[in-house]
Amino acid sequence: MDRTGIERARSVLNRIVPYCAPLLFWGALWVAAYRAIGKDLLFASPAQVARQIAEIAVRPDAWRAIGLSILRMLAAFTIGVTGGCLIAAATSASRWADILLRPALTAVRSTPVASFIILALVWLRGAVAPVLASSLIVLPIVWANVTEGVSSADKDLLEMARVFRFGRWRTIRHVILPSLRGTFVAACNASIGLCWKAMIAAEVLSVPRDAMGTQLYNAKVYLRTDSLFAWTLLIILLSAALERLFLRLTRRFAPEAGRG
């Protein structure tokens, strides 16, 4: 093999090894833990989980559960982001709005996810409760970041806008919005993963008809450890895929935040 071929092979290995090494390490650890425990009821093997994922892949009800869970998460994320932006606009524009709403938003931010889920179950039916609970996780994060972005707007630019009589809407468009772009995207990046986790937790407690959380609950009830591991792995992989997709999309909107 000539020098060019060696360099090309080395380049390919440098790209592959960082991905393969963790998989091999954790796969070996998984197998070792399975053999050490030695009870399928308590711990499933990689082979059992792989077979279970293959079974899930051909079940229409499983695909329906996955699709509806993703749709619920997107709905909750949209509601949370929209609500956070609207409240941030109100608290930034009005001192009284800030005085009245800030304590409530701080309380929402400090409240455990389980409390939101239980309250949502009291107020709403099972399929809607996870959406409300998850949106309440996103809302205060977006509010805090958007408020910070508005308050950190360049004072010189604001003064220039005032001198040239831009007016409120032109000032918002040309000064405020560019200044909060980075913090807004960072808030969305930080909250999308939390929204997904809260959604699954809410589904486990509310047990809607078609949901990934319901599949987890059923696996626990029927002592299907292989199914429990398989659905957990699918949830983790979907979470990583959704976050990665969102990061790629946000790089076009705010490159400096998308890299964060």
C-alpha angles and dihedrals in degrees: 000000000000124000093263091055092049092051091048092050091048091051091052091049091050089056096044102042097064088058100039099044096063091045092052093045096049092039090055090047090050092052091047091051091048092052092045093052094040097190121108091200090064104032131019124214124235089250092054092048091048091053090048092051089050089054091048090051092064097044115099091202090056092053090048090052091049093048095048093047090053091047091050091050092050091049092050091046092050092048092047094048093046093047092046092052094047093048091045089053090051096046092045093050098042128044091201091052088052092049093049101040104035096074091051093048091047089051091049090050092052097044117103116250091238091061091055091048094050092047091048090052090053092052104034142033120265100265094052100039095076090054093054094044093049094045089055089058092054099041101069093043092054092043093053094047096044090048089051090049092052093048092049094056112134107272092207091055091048090051091048090050090051093048092050091044097237093167126222100291096045089047091052092047099044103030113017101041096049090049095054097041094094096045092046093054091044090053091051092048091050096046103043093074092046089049091054093049092047090048093054092045090050091049091052090055099038096039100207116194099258114026141117090236089056089053089054091049093050091049089054094046093050094041092241098156093172090054091046091053092044095052091044090053091048091051091051093048092047091049091052092046094049093048092047092048091049092049090053091051094048093052087072091052099041114001095186092054094041090062091055 
